[in-house]
């Protein structure tokens, strides 16, 4: 039975709660074991890491901490330092924040945000504002409390995020252009340009914001733009990111160097860039969204979180979502292995690793962001499996996690092709590993919790019912 394991996960979650002037506002990333020194910034509450904690709190009716978190993050935007000569956007939200108890002049608590200016490599946390909007949407749907979203400061923040992400740049695609390491993969990993995870979150952010922004004559043009962009983005992802055997055949025989409006191979992908591994690996009945796409560049790697979120937000069609789950079924050892689930498949090594990561020793092949297995992926996997009617796969993944995740003390990640070694530099008592485990079990036990996620299919269902 997993009851003891759930109790131990709750114990960790409880101990991780961070208070600001007496109110619970978030959860720290990891709790250091007595004989362990956790990395400096793991005492912070990371926006992305808090998501599974927040969903567990909401499922348990502990809405105050989520509400406090949503409000706190908004107020922190003001701490964003401007770089001289740069027009920094007040809409940007921090990667993480930390409370210093009793350190303000009047003896109250001080709160400090990190906008990437303290992070390793100074990476920009583009995903933070997207997760914030998505969590706000989930909070409102789940609690029925729309007053929070209606608050002036929250409306202003929503407006700012939409304006910033919909602003015209140098782009010709509906996808969003970002620098390397701008999301959960927050190190150099060749994920600059148009990485799938950012596109999935961008879509989730757009459909959530459309629902949350109060309509008025001023806001109407922005809402219109958001609608159009969301539709274009979804179509583009389905058309150009989706990969299955038929698509692979097409790409294999692509004409190249086509000019003008009639071109089929619009992005000029050279068939020679198809990596060898994918040809035998992709099963006839499987498919997925590729990791990245730009001019002359298709990153064929499988990125789990982007794909699973695409299912949850209704970016993939029901047929495509089924194909994705069949890919998991047929390539179980590669994508789930001994600890659900693989973050990226396959790993890069040798010269490719040198050029792509800048010879990052933490991201050697089959470790950390470069093909490590991350327990926090358990909840999106279970959610996507439940949504597609594949409760059988959800159960199998949960059974695997039950076997060692609690006894290994909630490591941050696992190493190895199959994820059978605790990550070399993984923290133990990593809070999103434990929260993801609780949430995975909760979602499998009570499918109604899936209603938290706003997706287009749901919208279509709702409007059909009216
Ligand atoms: C690492 C991960 C990042 C996470 C942070 C805190 O930097 O790459 O995604 O938010 O740790 O757990």
Boltz pocket constraint, residues with backbone or C-beta under 6 A from the ligand:
constraints:
  - pocket:
      binder: B
      contacts: [[A, 29], [A, 46], [A, 48], [A, 49], [A, 183], [A, 184], [A, 185], [A, 186]]
      max_distance: 6.0
